[in-house]
Amino acid sequence: MLETATTLTKLRTRGVVVVRRAEDIIDLNYVGLIVATVFFALSVTPSLVPRDWLFQGLISGVNAALGYGLGCLLEWVFRVWIRPRVTLPAPPTWVRYAVKSAILLTAALSAGLMLVQSARWQREITTLMDMEGTTTPAYLRTGLLSVAVGAAVVAGYRTLREIILFLARQLNRWVRVPRELAPTAGFLVLVLLVVTIFNGVASRAFFAVANSAFSVRNDYTSPNAVPPSQPERSGSPASLAKWDSLGFEGRWFVSHGPSAHRITAVTGRQAREPIRAYVGLESAADGEAQAQLAVSELDRTGAFDRKVIVVVTTTGTGWVNSMATGAIEYMYGGDTAIVASQYSYLPSVLSFLADRSKAMDAGKRLFDAVYQHWKARPPESRPKLLVYGESLGSQGSEAAFDGLADLRAQVDGALWVGPPNSNRLWQQFVSRRDPGSREVQPVYADGLVVRFASDSADLVRPGPEWRSPRIAYLQHASDPIVWWSPDLILSQPDWLSEPRGADVSSQMRWWPFVTFWQVAADLTNAQGVTDGHGHRYGSLVLDGWVAVAQPPDWTAELSDKIRRQLEAAEDYERETK
């Protein structure tokens, strides 16, 4: 009987321990819950581009988890450092339960009300962008997903806490670190390991794996991309840059685009076969050899005898905007040569993080190689030399020039689309804009040389005088790639304190840290909108080219014909690429 009673006592004790441990696992920190609710509410406020419930749920869940962690930290500081120094009466048990219940109820109601309001804000943004808006019941799913995501993040944190406590016990046992200092030492050891791994081994491993993964896609060829037979194209039998070496984007670029026959049919004017020169990562041994091979391709095809040469700096995987290249080919009746090179396997976002210097090096190398060959010709026999870059490509293209004077001395025109906020020349022009002009629509030096446009009408402002060579930036007020900057963490940008752009919510506000995170999240959805908004510039690039390098005998009727053809070609590419 005694043994049985002892056994039962042990089992009951273990049961109590298990129950207490279970309570520790599911127990809420109510200060953390309050801060998490505030963070959740801020995360559903308006940003630059619309979000569906799934995307918003992921973002809000992470935000709420961060708020919960901050609340836990504040509660710990109060409990360890302030409470022992202040005499406070212990409230009755029923008061504690009432307060906790009130916090839970308030958090749930607040989150629900914010989601209802957020659905209205989302409908406002989608209306501004001519998109279909969400319904309030559908958007309420954001809350459920946020709870799941937040719980997963908190569970991950608690796992890390257990690891720290384990390290503390080992340090106390084997290294004789005092028990009071062991948790701090364990935390520092873990931080050191994480920082060392992620700054070195993990980051290199991540980008190595990413490069390997995306190089598989680079080797893939779309069924709708076939080797060109025209000698004017890289990848043709006559080309120095072989078809298999061009990469996925390069093979698409040289196998598509308007032919001389198509240009003649659209414009009604006799056309030449356009030249498209492209060099892939596998076309040459290194960047310098790539640039020289690109010039050799231009020389082989007789590009320097054409009316126009366009040097394009690609984005990430080597993508070239077919709308931009097709526009210049139609405009000049195919008497053009376009040259581009690939510098990475990674998509644009990852390239921005890992290969930004590669983009700038590649842009400078390619332009310098072309420019030296172009400059060696007699001035009267040189074609127009234009430069183009979109997104990260604009940053790479800008890198070829020291400043405005250097740019104007070397090119006959520049068109840069959706420039990242970190672009060096763009920053100089915007920061030195004329007094009274807005950041989203800056005027630099009365628009005599450099202009900024979100639509075609902006290109004729502020006045008719626009001296050659002309430089144009296309940028939307709602493009997060243009407006995202680390400065958003602590500084309110002018584009949120001045009158807003036409497609930016009037309810968007700047909050320290919050706006930085909100716009950072928008980066991943910058193209999930209609043309004319976000990072979707559509046929506005045609207007940009017309403004920068308008050919003789240009008419509005011809512009409309080309625009319709370009839009049809873009639709085909989206469906078949």
C-alpha positions as a printed NumPy array, in Angstrom:
array([[  0.   ,   0.   ,   0.   ],
       [  2.825,   2.361,   0.905],
       [  4.556,   1.689,  -2.416],
       [  1.298,   2.268,  -4.269],
       [  0.726,   5.592,  -2.466],
       [  4.293,   6.67 ,  -3.198],
       [  3.874,   5.777,  -6.857],
       [  0.615,   7.729,  -7.08 ],
       [  2.251,  10.723,  -5.427],
       [  5.081,  10.622,  -7.965],
       [  2.648,  10.336, -10.836],
       [  0.6  ,  13.24 ,  -9.512],
       [  3.754,  15.318,  -9.1  ],
       [  4.901,  14.507, -12.61 ],
       [  1.425,  15.303, -13.866],
       [  1.528,  18.7  , -12.2  ],
       [  4.924,  19.35 , -13.748],
       [  3.67 ,  18.322, -17.177],
       [  0.587,  20.511, -16.802],
       [  2.695,  23.45 , -15.704],
       [  5.037,  22.935, -18.63 ],
       [  2.053,  22.788, -20.975],
       [  0.791,  26.029, -19.42 ],
       [  4.201,  27.596, -19.957],
       [  4.07 ,  26.647, -23.604],
       [  0.577,  28.02 , -24.319],
       [  0.576,  30.804, -21.725],
       [  0.28 ,  34.273, -23.228],
       [  2.316,  37.292, -22.279],
       [ -0.375,  39.957, -22.121],
       [  1.968,  42.902, -22.57 ],
       [  3.265,  41.076, -25.626],
       [ -0.315,  40.599, -26.829],
       [ -1.026,  44.329, -26.527],
       [  2.053,  45.293, -28.529],
       [  1.365,  42.506, -31.051],
       [ -2.122,  43.95 , -31.62 ],
       [ -0.638,  47.399, -32.256],
       [  1.899,  45.95 , -34.709],
       [ -0.843,  43.984, -36.461],
       [ -2.992,  47.107, -36.773],
       [ -0.113,  49.091, -38.272],
       [  0.652,  46.316, -40.761],
       [ -2.813,  46.505, -42.349],
       [ -2.655,  50.256, -42.936],
       [ -2.382,  51.384, -46.588],
       [  0.872,  51.   , -48.488],
       [  1.848,  51.648, -52.117],
       [  0.345,  48.624, -53.871],
       [ -2.768,  46.564, -53.071],
       [ -2.544,  43.277, -51.192],
       [ -4.786,  40.244, -51.198],
       [ -5.721,  38.485, -47.961],
       [ -3.053,  35.788, -48.347],
       [ -0.136,  38.183, -48.804],
       [ -1.407,  40.505, -46.087],
       [ -1.869,  37.585, -43.721],
       [  1.752,  36.536, -44.078],
       [  3.047,  40.076, -43.576],
       [  0.741,  40.806, -40.63 ],
       [  1.568,  37.512, -38.933],
       [  5.276,  38.303, -38.958],
       [  4.555,  41.848, -37.784],
       [  2.413,  40.622, -34.897],
       [  5.124,  38.156, -33.829],
       [  7.698,  40.953, -33.783],
       [  5.349,  43.054, -31.662],
       [  4.775,  40.143, -29.311],
       [  8.51 ,  39.736, -28.842],
       [  8.949,  43.436, -28.123],
       [  6.109,  43.321, -25.583],
       [  7.709,  40.357, -23.849],
       [ 10.962,  42.282, -23.639],
       [  9.23 ,  45.322, -22.135],
       [  7.441,  43.123, -19.58 ],
       [ 10.738,  41.455, -18.638],
       [ 12.432,  44.833, -18.148],
       [  9.572,  45.947, -15.905],
       [  9.558,  42.702, -13.917],
       [ 13.349,  42.528, -13.412],
       [ 14.4  ,  46.156, -13.164],
       [ 11.412,  48.277, -12.157],
       [  9.088,  46.09 , -10.076],
       [ 11.679,  45.302,  -7.343],
       [ 12.208,  49.055,  -6.827],
       [  8.515,  49.956,  -6.618],
       [  6.097,  48.736,  -3.977],
       [  2.829,  47.789,  -5.645],
       [ -0.043,  45.956,  -3.963],
       [ -0.835,  42.589,  -5.469],
       [ -4.264,  42.742,  -7.147],
       [ -6.874,  40.117,  -6.294],
       [ -7.021,  37.048,  -8.505],
       [-10.367,  38.048,  -9.992],
       [ -8.909,  41.417, -11.062],
       [ -6.03 ,  39.704, -12.842],
       [ -8.428,  37.412, -14.69 ],
       [-10.699,  40.345, -15.577],
       [ -7.807,  42.381, -16.948],
       [ -6.546,  39.44 , -18.992],
       [-10.011,  38.782, -20.365],
       [-10.416,  42.455, -21.242],
       [ -7.075,  42.438, -23.05 ],
       [ -8.025,  39.336, -25.05 ],
       [-11.421,  40.76 , -25.979],
       [ -9.991,  44.186, -26.89 ],
       [ -7.234,  42.624, -29.002],
       [ -9.725,  40.493, -30.934],
       [-12.159,  43.378, -31.481],
       [ -9.391,  45.796, -32.444],
       [ -7.939,  43.349, -34.958],
       [-11.385,  42.708, -36.446],
       [-12.197,  46.411, -36.766],
       [ -8.806,  47.117, -38.35 ],
       [ -9.374,  44.356, -40.898],
       [-12.755,  45.816, -41.821],
       [-11.164,  49.247, -42.269],
       [ -8.209,  47.725, -44.11 ],
       [-10.563,  46.105, -46.61 ],
       [-11.946,  49.585, -47.355],
       [ -8.421,  50.938, -47.8  ],
       [ -7.557,  48.088, -50.137],
       [-10.626,  48.825, -52.245],
       [ -9.552,  52.47 , -52.444],
       [ -6.104,  51.489, -53.711],
       [ -7.461,  49.014, -56.26 ],
       [ -9.892,  51.669, -57.518],
       [ -6.992,  54.079, -58.026],
       [ -5.262,  51.388, -60.092],
       [ -8.324,  50.243, -62.043],
       [ -8.257,  46.819, -60.412],
       [-10.948,  44.636, -58.896],
       [-11.179,  45.182, -55.147],
       [-11.559,  42.674, -52.334],
       [-14.699,  42.056, -50.296],
       [-14.691,  42.568, -46.541],
       [-15.682,  38.948, -45.666],
       [-12.913,  37.59 , -47.9  ],
       [-10.366,  39.943, -46.38 ],
       [-11.208,  38.834, -42.841],
       [ -9.337,  35.603, -43.607],
       [ -6.22 ,  37.709, -43.117],
       [ -6.776,  37.555, -39.361],
       [ -6.855,  33.764, -39.172],
       [ -3.74 ,  33.407, -41.297],
       [ -1.945,  36.07 , -39.252],
       [ -2.66 ,  34.175, -36.034],
       [ -1.226,  30.986, -37.545],
       [  1.87 ,  32.726, -38.891],
       [  2.43 ,  34.662, -35.677],
       [  2.081,  31.499, -33.594],
       [  4.62 ,  29.735, -35.794],
       [  7.114,  32.573, -35.41 ],
       [  6.623,  32.689, -31.623],
       [  7.061,  28.91 , -31.46 ],
       [ 10.31 ,  29.296, -33.359],
       [ 11.452,  31.926, -30.891],
       [ 10.625,  29.693, -27.929],
       [ 12.611,  26.909, -29.529],
       [ 15.578,  29.274, -29.7  ],
       [ 15.022,  30.134, -26.037],
       [ 15.218,  26.463, -25.13 ],
       [ 18.448,  26.203, -27.093],
       [ 19.85 ,  29.155, -25.138],
       [ 18.892,  27.547, -21.824],
       [ 20.509,  24.301, -22.948],
       [ 23.704,  26.167, -23.842],
       [ 23.559,  27.909, -20.463],
       [ 23.379,  24.587, -18.643],
       [ 26.311,  23.235, -20.621],
       [ 28.385,  26.355, -19.971],
       [ 27.599,  26.139, -16.269],
       [ 28.434,  22.453, -16.177],
       [ 31.565,  22.239, -18.33 ],
       [ 33.074,  25.742, -18.39 ],
       [ 31.971,  26.651, -14.861],
       [ 30.255,  29.854, -15.952],
       [ 28.277,  31.168, -12.938],
       [ 24.618,  30.164, -13.058],
       [ 23.498,  33.823, -13.032],
       [ 25.627,  34.641, -16.081],
       [ 25.124,  31.386, -17.974],
       [ 21.896,  32.417, -19.837],
       [ 23.517,  35.639, -21.05 ],
       [ 26.621,  33.741, -22.099],
       [ 24.473,  31.156, -23.875],
       [ 22.626,  33.914, -25.723],
       [ 25.902,  35.527, -26.799],
       [ 27.254,  32.182, -28.001],
       [ 24.116,  31.586, -30.051],
       [ 24.188,  35.116, -31.517],
       [ 27.854,  34.703, -32.401],
       [ 27.176,  31.401, -34.129],
       [ 24.188,  32.77 , -36.043],
       [ 25.957,  35.957, -37.151],
       [ 29.054,  34.043, -38.163],
       [ 27.056,  31.487, -40.096],
       [ 24.701,  33.916, -41.829],
       [ 27.348,  36.499, -42.639],
       [ 29.628,  33.898, -44.045],
       [ 28.83 ,  30.282, -44.66 ],
       [ 25.034,  30.567, -44.795],
       [ 24.892,  33.632, -47.035],
       [ 27.434,  32.165, -49.436],
       [ 25.642,  28.835, -49.354],
       [ 22.26 ,  30.483, -49.926],
       [ 23.374,  32.429, -52.963],
       [ 25.342,  29.452, -54.245],
       [ 22.215,  27.297, -54.   ],
       [ 20.139,  30.09 , -55.543],
       [ 22.602,  30.447, -58.404],
       [ 22.566,  26.708, -58.928],
       [ 18.764,  26.574, -58.85 ],
       [ 18.261,  29.453, -61.246],
       [ 21.037,  28.254, -63.541],
       [ 18.769,  25.256, -64.2  ],
       [ 16.134,  27.649, -65.521],
       [ 18.854,  29.458, -67.442],
       [ 19.553,  26.202, -69.296],
       [ 15.877,  25.762, -70.126],
       [ 14.589,  26.987, -73.488],
       [ 10.991,  28.02 , -74.024],
       [  9.235,  25.882, -76.653],
       [  8.365,  29.183, -78.343],
       [ 11.994,  30.285, -78.634],
       [ 13.794,  28.893, -81.68 ],
       [ 17.304,  29.621, -83.005],
       [ 17.178,  32.586, -85.395],
       [ 18.247,  32.115, -88.983],
       [ 18.895,  35.812, -89.666],
       [ 22.606,  36.714, -89.44 ],
       [ 21.566,  39.957, -87.7  ],
       [ 20.758,  37.98 , -84.556],
       [ 23.072,  36.46 , -81.977],
       [ 22.544,  32.728, -81.703],
       [ 22.203,  32.358, -85.477],
       [ 24.524,  30.078, -87.48 ],
       [ 26.626,  33.147, -88.38 ],
       [ 26.86 ,  34.407, -84.787],
       [ 29.971,  34.439, -82.619],
       [ 27.732,  33.991, -79.56 ],
       [ 26.267,  30.512, -79.808],
       [ 22.602,  29.787, -79.202],
       [ 23.175,  27.396, -76.278],
       [ 25.308,  29.977, -74.431],
       [ 22.75 ,  32.79 , -74.36 ],
       [ 20.65 ,  31.636, -71.412],
       [ 16.872,  31.484, -71.148],
       [ 16.263,  35.229, -71.449],
       [ 18.872,  35.728, -74.159],
       [ 17.425,  32.969, -76.32 ],
       [ 13.97 ,  34.506, -76.013],
       [ 15.306,  37.978, -76.834],
       [ 17.051,  36.987, -80.068],
       [ 14.294,  34.668, -81.278],
       [ 11.555,  37.308, -80.965],
       [ 11.009,  40.927, -81.799],
       [  9.692,  42.536, -84.979],
       [ 11.106,  41.437, -88.319],
       [ 11.641,  43.777, -91.253],
       [  8.472,  42.385, -92.823],
       [  6.399,  43.034, -89.662],
       [  7.776,  46.567, -89.262],
       [  6.919,  47.372, -92.883],
       [  3.39 ,  46.009, -92.432],
       [  2.757,  48.072, -89.288],
       [  4.369,  51.36 , -90.311],
       [  3.762,  51.239, -94.05 ],
       [  7.42 ,  52.137, -94.61 ],
       [ 10.187,  49.951, -96.009],
       [ 12.203,  48.506, -93.125],
       [ 15.532,  46.792, -92.489],
       [ 16.084,  43.668, -90.431],
       [ 16.843,  44.858, -86.857],
       [ 20.081,  43.75 , -85.227],
       [ 19.871,  42.076, -81.828],
       [ 23.207,  41.221, -80.226],
       [ 23.237,  39.327, -76.938],
       [ 25.956,  37.693, -74.88 ],
       [ 25.172,  35.208, -72.092],
       [ 27.139,  34.261, -69.013],
       [ 28.353,  31.141, -70.796],
       [ 29.231,  32.926, -74.03 ],
       [ 32.642,  34.059, -72.743],
       [ 35.061,  33.357, -69.915],
       [ 34.51 ,  36.551, -67.888],
       [ 32.87 ,  39.965, -67.918],
       [ 35.572,  41.663, -69.958],
       [ 35.504,  38.915, -72.564],
       [ 31.702,  39.201, -72.68 ],
       [ 31.913,  42.924, -73.442],
       [ 34.448,  42.368, -76.203],
       [ 32.372,  39.554, -77.682],
       [ 29.334,  41.849, -77.705],
       [ 31.285,  44.473, -79.658],
       [ 32.481,  41.79 , -82.054],
       [ 28.856,  40.792, -82.607],
       [ 27.967,  44.403, -83.361],
       [ 30.893,  44.69 , -85.728],
       [ 30.011,  41.429, -87.46 ],
       [ 26.433,  42.521, -88.116],
       [ 27.344,  46.01 , -89.337],
       [ 25.674,  47.634, -86.348],
       [ 27.871,  50.724, -86.463],
       [ 26.44 ,  51.57 , -89.883],
       [ 22.873,  51.663, -88.56 ],
       [ 20.985,  54.808, -87.514],
       [ 20.767,  53.849, -83.848],
       [ 22.635,  51.654, -81.367],
       [ 21.007,  51.016, -77.99 ],
       [ 23.127,  49.675, -75.134],
       [ 20.815,  47.842, -72.72 ],
       [ 21.783,  46.844, -69.199],
       [ 19.659,  43.838, -68.265],
       [ 18.032,  42.939, -64.958],
       [ 18.952,  39.887, -62.934],
       [ 18.619,  36.828, -65.13 ],
       [ 19.418,  38.813, -68.28 ],
       [ 15.865,  39.945, -69.001],
       [ 15.338,  42.652, -71.612],
       [ 12.027,  44.51 , -71.834],
       [ 10.636,  43.535, -75.238],
       [  8.334,  46.549, -75.201],
       [ 11.313,  48.913, -74.948],
       [ 13.395,  47.186, -77.629],
       [ 10.48 ,  46.664, -80.002],
       [  9.5  ,  50.334, -79.668],
       [ 12.855,  51.648, -80.873],
       [ 12.931,  49.095, -83.725],
       [  9.52 ,  50.153, -85.01 ],
       [ 10.353,  53.83 , -84.592],
       [ 13.465,  53.635, -86.764],
       [ 12.169,  51.156, -89.316],
       [ 14.514,  48.407, -88.136],
       [ 17.619,  50.49 , -88.882],
       [ 18.766,  49.743, -85.357],
       [ 21.119,  47.614, -83.303],
       [ 20.395,  46.601, -79.712],
       [ 23.087,  45.017, -77.567],
       [ 22.76 ,  43.445, -74.11 ],
       [ 24.602,  41.008, -71.873],
       [ 23.764,  38.741, -68.952],
       [ 25.584,  39.077, -65.642],
       [ 23.639,  36.81 , -63.254],
       [ 21.425,  33.75 , -62.964],
       [ 19.407,  35.35 , -60.16 ],
       [ 16.053,  37.158, -60.468],
       [ 16.019,  40.908, -60.008],
       [ 15.227,  40.964, -56.251],
       [ 18.015,  38.53 , -55.364],
       [ 20.358,  40.254, -57.8  ],
       [ 19.646,  43.524, -56.003],
       [ 20.749,  41.894, -52.737],
       [ 23.699,  39.874, -54.004],
       [ 24.729,  41.099, -57.46 ],
       [ 24.236,  44.85 , -57.379],
       [ 27.927,  45.425, -57.966],
       [ 27.802,  42.906, -60.814],
       [ 25.056,  44.91 , -62.493],
       [ 27.072,  48.114, -62.242],
       [ 30.295,  46.459, -63.402],
       [ 28.512,  44.797, -66.328],
       [ 26.77 ,  48.031, -67.339],
       [ 29.997,  50.   , -67.318],
       [ 32.029,  47.335, -69.148],
       [ 29.497,  46.909, -71.929],
       [ 28.965,  50.616, -72.503],
       [ 32.677,  51.441, -72.386],
       [ 33.478,  48.706, -74.915],
       [ 30.759,  49.89 , -77.305],
       [ 31.625,  53.557, -76.796],
       [ 35.317,  53.088, -77.584],
       [ 34.478,  51.35 , -80.854],
       [ 31.825,  53.957, -81.67 ],
       [ 34.123,  56.873, -80.851],
       [ 36.845,  55.563, -83.171],
       [ 34.61 ,  56.194, -86.178],
       [ 34.422,  59.586, -87.918],
       [ 31.78 ,  61.788, -86.235],
       [ 29.714,  62.05 , -89.397],
       [ 29.386,  58.253, -89.693],
       [ 28.471,  57.477, -86.101],
       [ 24.959,  56.189, -85.332],
       [ 22.921,  57.634, -82.485],
       [ 24.174,  56.067, -79.262],
       [ 21.405,  55.514, -76.711],
       [ 21.351,  53.769, -73.329],
       [ 18.48 ,  51.976, -71.635],
       [ 17.975,  50.287, -68.278],
       [ 14.993,  49.176, -66.227],
       [ 14.895,  48.649, -62.483],
       [ 18.278,  47.195, -61.442],
       [ 19.314,  47.585, -65.081],
       [ 18.983,  51.364, -64.749],
       [ 21.401,  51.277, -61.828],
       [ 23.868,  49.263, -63.881],
       [ 23.446,  51.596, -66.839],
       [ 23.982,  54.723, -64.724],
       [ 27.249,  53.28 , -63.406],
       [ 28.937,  53.911, -66.759],
       [ 28.887,  57.664, -66.128],
       [ 30.522,  59.903, -63.517],
       [ 27.836,  62.563, -63.67 ],
       [ 25.511,  64.542, -65.899],
       [ 28.29 ,  66.211, -67.882],
       [ 29.959,  62.859, -68.563],
       [ 26.627,  61.327, -69.564],
       [ 25.771,  64.113, -72.002],
       [ 29.256,  64.034, -73.502],
       [ 29.01 ,  60.348, -74.407],
       [ 25.425,  59.542, -75.384],
       [ 22.721,  60.893, -77.653],
       [ 19.96 ,  60.02 , -75.208],
       [ 19.13 ,  57.93 , -72.124],
       [ 15.896,  56.284, -70.998],
       [ 15.812,  54.781, -67.518],
       [ 12.677,  53.098, -66.173],
       [ 11.615,  52.361, -62.589],
       [ 14.98 ,  53.357, -61.051],
       [ 15.766,  52.009, -57.561],
       [ 16.031,  54.704, -54.9  ],
       [ 19.73 ,  53.922, -54.504],
       [ 20.6  ,  54.986, -58.072],
       [ 23.443,  57.49 , -57.757],
       [ 22.571,  59.884, -60.604],
       [ 18.839,  59.664, -59.925],
       [ 19.424,  60.634, -56.302],
       [ 21.51 ,  63.628, -57.352],
       [ 18.841,  64.923, -59.714],
       [ 15.95 ,  64.387, -57.293],
       [ 17.726,  65.842, -54.254],
       [ 18.693,  68.942, -56.282],
       [ 15.278,  69.398, -57.861],
       [ 13.878,  72.867, -58.391],
       [ 12.213,  74.438, -55.322],
       [  8.498,  73.825, -55.288],
       [  8.597,  70.634, -57.348],
       [  7.497,  67.389, -55.708],
       [  9.712,  64.367, -55.12 ],
       [  7.311,  62.126, -57.046],
       [  7.372,  64.546, -59.982],
       [ 10.645,  66.462, -59.707],
       [ 11.751,  69.225, -62.045],
       [ 15.497,  69.452, -62.453],
       [ 17.012,  72.666, -63.9  ],
       [ 13.689,  73.668, -65.487],
       [ 13.583,  70.346, -67.347],
       [ 16.142,  71.572, -69.875],
       [ 18.079,  68.269, -69.912],
       [ 16.612,  65.721, -67.465],
       [ 12.899,  64.961, -67.079],
       [ 10.805,  62.651, -64.921],
       [  7.481,  61.205, -66.018],
       [  4.735,  58.942, -64.724],
       [  2.711,  59.343, -67.928],
       [  3.156,  60.734, -71.422],
       [  1.867,  64.193, -70.457],
       [  4.715,  64.605, -67.948],
       [  7.274,  64.327, -70.746],
       [  6.256,  67.698, -72.213],
       [  6.515,  69.455, -68.844],
       [  7.613,  71.93 , -67.614],
       [  8.126,  73.59 , -71.016],
       [  8.817,  72.975, -74.704],
       [ 12.58 ,  73.497, -74.507],
       [ 14.376,  70.198, -73.893],
       [ 17.963,  70.247, -75.043],
       [ 19.748,  67.312, -76.611],
       [ 20.955,  64.877, -75.568],
       [ 17.815,  64.199, -73.568],
       [ 17.632,  62.073, -70.417],
       [ 14.289,  60.726, -69.185],
       [ 13.3  ,  58.756, -66.105],
       [  9.963,  56.946, -66.024],
       [  8.721,  56.476, -62.458],
       [  5.327,  55.883, -60.898],
       [  4.32 ,  57.398, -57.583],
       [  3.169,  53.898, -56.553],
       [  6.353,  52.045, -57.557],
       [  7.938,  50.649, -54.352],
       [ 11.202,  49.947, -56.179],
       [ 11.588,  53.689, -56.736],
       [ 10.672,  54.754, -53.196],
       [ 12.031,  52.011, -50.927],
       [ 15.048,  53.201, -48.96 ],
       [ 16.637,  52.506, -45.554],
       [ 15.998,  56.195, -44.818],
       [ 12.323,  55.289, -44.354],
       [ 13.217,  53.727, -41.004],
       [ 13.625,  57.053, -39.207],
       [ 12.862,  59.806, -41.734],
       [  9.594,  60.836, -43.315],
       [ 10.142,  61.097, -47.085],
       [  9.005,  64.087, -49.076],
       [  6.753,  61.891, -51.22 ],
       [  4.588,  61.244, -48.155],
       [  4.609,  64.805, -46.802],
       [  3.935,  66.523, -50.138],
       [  0.719,  66.129, -52.163],
       [  0.502,  62.448, -53.126],
       [  0.829,  60.879, -56.522],
       [ -2.486,  60.197, -58.249],
       [ -2.437,  56.445, -57.494],
       [ -1.21 ,  56.599, -53.883],
       [ -3.773,  56.27 , -51.098],
       [ -4.607,  59.496, -49.302],
       [ -4.685,  57.427, -46.09 ],
       [ -1.085,  56.248, -46.271],
       [  0.964,  57.675, -43.404],
       [  4.61 ,  57.557, -42.4  ],
       [  5.488,  55.717, -39.2  ],
       [  9.051,  55.091, -37.989],
       [ 10.156,  51.564, -38.925],
       [  6.612,  50.652, -40.032],
       [  6.673,  52.409, -43.398],
       [ 10.088,  50.956, -44.17 ],
       [  8.747,  47.45 , -43.56 ],
       [  5.497,  48.115, -45.434],
       [  7.246,  49.378, -48.569],
       [  9.835,  46.581, -48.3  ],
       [  6.962,  44.086, -48.388],
       [  5.553,  45.905, -51.434],
       [  8.755,  45.167, -53.362],
       [  7.719,  41.55 , -53.829],
       [  4.375,  42.604, -55.307],
       [  5.525,  45.606, -57.339],
       [  4.337,  44.088, -60.621],
       [  1.096,  42.623, -59.315],
       [ -0.849,  45.632, -60.605],
       [ -2.156,  46.982, -63.91 ],
       [ -0.005,  48.83 , -66.45 ],
       [  0.557,  52.442, -65.486],
       [  1.004,  51.68 , -61.784],
       [  3.563,  50.114, -59.483],
       [  6.475,  48.686, -61.443],
       [  4.396,  48.105, -64.592],
       [  5.278,  50.723, -67.211],
       [  3.747,  49.095, -70.288],
       [  3.75 ,  51.157, -73.466],
       [  4.864,  54.293, -71.621],
       [  8.37 ,  53.263, -72.721],
       [  7.317,  54.056, -76.296],
       [  6.438,  57.596, -75.221],
       [  9.76 ,  57.778, -73.411],
       [ 11.69 ,  56.813, -76.543],
       [  9.687,  59.259, -78.664],
       [ 10.521,  62.044, -76.199],
       [ 14.221,  61.166, -76.002],
       [ 15.017,  60.169, -79.603],
       [ 12.122,  61.025, -81.896],
       [ 12.904,  60.147, -85.52 ],
       [ 12.075,  62.455, -88.456],
       [  8.545,  62.407, -89.902],
       [  7.032,  61.075, -86.698],
       [  3.262,  61.236, -86.364],
       [  0.693,  60.535, -83.665],
       [ -1.008,  58.048, -86.003],
       [  2.207,  56.073, -86.369],
       [  2.642,  56.106, -82.598],
       [ -0.834,  54.614, -82.098],
       [ -0.187,  51.849, -84.649],
       [  3.088,  50.885, -82.98 ],
       [  1.552,  51.   , -79.493],
       [ -1.193,  48.547, -80.457],
       [  1.37 ,  46.204, -81.979],
       [  3.639,  46.38 , -78.916],
       [  0.775,  45.668, -76.522],
       [ -0.318,  42.67 , -78.58 ],
       [  3.257,  41.351, -78.606],
       [  3.511,  41.77 , -74.827],
       [  0.27 ,  39.837, -74.313],
       [  1.651,  37.039, -76.48 ],
       [  4.876,  36.948, -74.473],
       [  3.027,  36.671, -71.16 ],
       [  1.012,  33.76 , -72.463],
       [  3.738,  31.787, -74.203],
       [  7.146,  32.537, -72.7  ]])
